[in-house]
Amino acid sequence: MELDHGLDFEDYFPSMISSLGAEGFIGELCNGFSLLMDASKGLITFESLKMNCSILGLEVKDDELLCMLMEGDLDGDGALNQMEFCILMFRLSPCLMDGDVSKFCTQNVDPILM
């Protein structure tokens, strides 16, 4: 019998927006970016992502890390800047991508992130 060790993704972003408000939520995304970025480059690079996954105890294959970066890399530089990271996080949240963020918060979310 095979065991499935995969993690199920549960989208907590709507409840975070509801409790933190839009600005607080964006602030938390920025904090997440800061934790993952290479401080000398100000970007999330393959190396910084790999190192931080390791620190967090996550075993992620190199090709999976590269796919994560490619998914969010809008300018083709092979790394994620803060805006690319925030856009990626919004895109990965199915509830936020349905276009009706207003049901989760009373503040407006910057439309560029949608």
C-alpha positions as CSV (number, residue, x, y, z in Angstrom):
1,M,0.0,0.0,0.0
2,E,1.3,3.4,-1.0
3,L,1.1,6.3,1.4
4,D,0.3,9.7,0.0
5,H,2.7,12.2,1.8
6,G,1.6,15.1,-0.3
7,L,0.3,18.2,1.4
8,D,-3.2,19.4,0.6
9,F,-3.4,23.1,-0.2
10,E,-5.9,25.0,1.9
11,D,-6.5,28.6,0.9
12,Y,-6.3,30.7,4.1
13,F,-5.9,34.0,2.2
14,P,-9.6,35.0,2.3
15,S,-9.8,34.5,6.1
16,M,-6.5,36.4,6.5
17,I,-7.9,39.3,4.4
18,S,-11.1,39.2,6.5
19,S,-9.1,39.5,9.8
20,L,-6.2,41.7,8.7
21,G,-7.9,43.8,6.1
22,A,-6.4,44.3,2.6
23,E,-3.4,46.5,3.7
24,G,-2.5,44.1,6.6
25,F,-2.7,41.2,4.3
26,I,-0.4,42.8,1.7
27,G,1.9,43.6,4.6
28,E,2.0,39.9,5.5
29,L,2.8,39.0,1.9
30,C,5.7,41.5,2.0
31,N,6.9,39.9,5.2
32,G,6.8,36.5,3.6
33,F,8.8,37.9,0.6
34,S,11.4,39.3,3.0
35,L,11.8,35.9,4.7
36,L,12.5,34.1,1.3
37,M,14.5,36.7,-0.5
38,D,18.3,37.0,-0.9
39,A,19.0,40.0,1.2
40,S,21.9,41.2,-0.9
41,K,19.9,41.1,-4.2
42,G,16.4,42.0,-2.8
43,L,15.0,39.1,-4.9
44,I,13.8,35.6,-4.3
45,T,16.4,33.6,-6.2
46,F,16.7,29.8,-6.7
47,E,19.5,29.8,-4.1
48,S,17.5,31.8,-1.5
49,L,14.4,29.7,-2.0
50,K,16.3,26.4,-1.7
51,M,18.1,27.6,1.4
52,N,15.0,28.8,3.1
53,C,13.0,25.7,2.2
54,S,15.8,23.7,3.9
55,I,15.7,25.9,7.0
56,L,12.0,25.4,7.2
57,G,12.4,21.6,7.0
58,L,10.8,21.3,3.5
59,E,12.3,18.8,1.1
60,V,11.6,20.3,-2.3
61,K,13.3,19.1,-5.4
62,D,15.4,21.5,-7.5
63,D,13.1,21.2,-10.5
64,E,10.1,22.0,-8.3
65,L,11.9,25.1,-7.0
66,L,12.6,26.2,-10.6
67,C,9.0,25.7,-11.5
68,M,7.9,27.9,-8.6
69,L,10.2,30.6,-9.8
70,M,9.2,30.3,-13.4
71,E,5.5,30.5,-12.5
72,G,5.9,33.9,-10.9
73,D,8.7,35.4,-12.9
74,L,7.0,38.0,-15.1
75,D,10.1,39.8,-16.3
76,G,12.2,36.8,-17.2
77,D,15.1,37.5,-14.9
78,G,14.9,34.1,-13.2
79,A,14.0,35.5,-9.8
80,L,11.0,37.1,-8.1
81,N,10.8,40.7,-7.0
82,Q,8.3,41.7,-4.4
83,M,5.5,42.6,-6.9
84,E,5.9,39.3,-8.8
85,F,5.8,37.4,-5.5
86,C,2.6,39.2,-4.4
87,I,0.9,38.6,-7.8
88,L,1.9,35.0,-7.7
89,M,0.4,34.6,-4.2
90,F,-2.9,36.1,-5.4
91,R,-2.9,33.9,-8.5
92,L,-2.5,30.8,-6.4
93,S,-5.5,31.7,-4.3
94,P,-8.6,30.4,-6.1
95,C,-11.0,32.3,-3.8
96,L,-9.2,35.6,-4.5
97,M,-9.0,34.9,-8.3
98,D,-12.8,34.6,-8.6
99,G,-12.9,38.3,-8.8
100,D,-15.1,39.1,-5.8
101,V,-12.6,39.9,-3.1
102,S,-15.2,42.3,-1.6
103,K,-16.9,39.5,0.2
104,F,-13.7,38.8,2.2
105,C,-12.9,42.3,3.2
106,T,-14.3,45.8,3.6
107,Q,-11.2,47.5,2.1
108,N,-10.2,47.5,-1.5
109,V,-7.4,45.4,-2.8
110,D,-5.1,47.1,-5.4
111,P,-6.6,46.0,-8.8
112,I,-3.1,45.5,-10.2
113,L,-2.8,42.5,-7.9
114,M,-6.0,41.0,-9.4
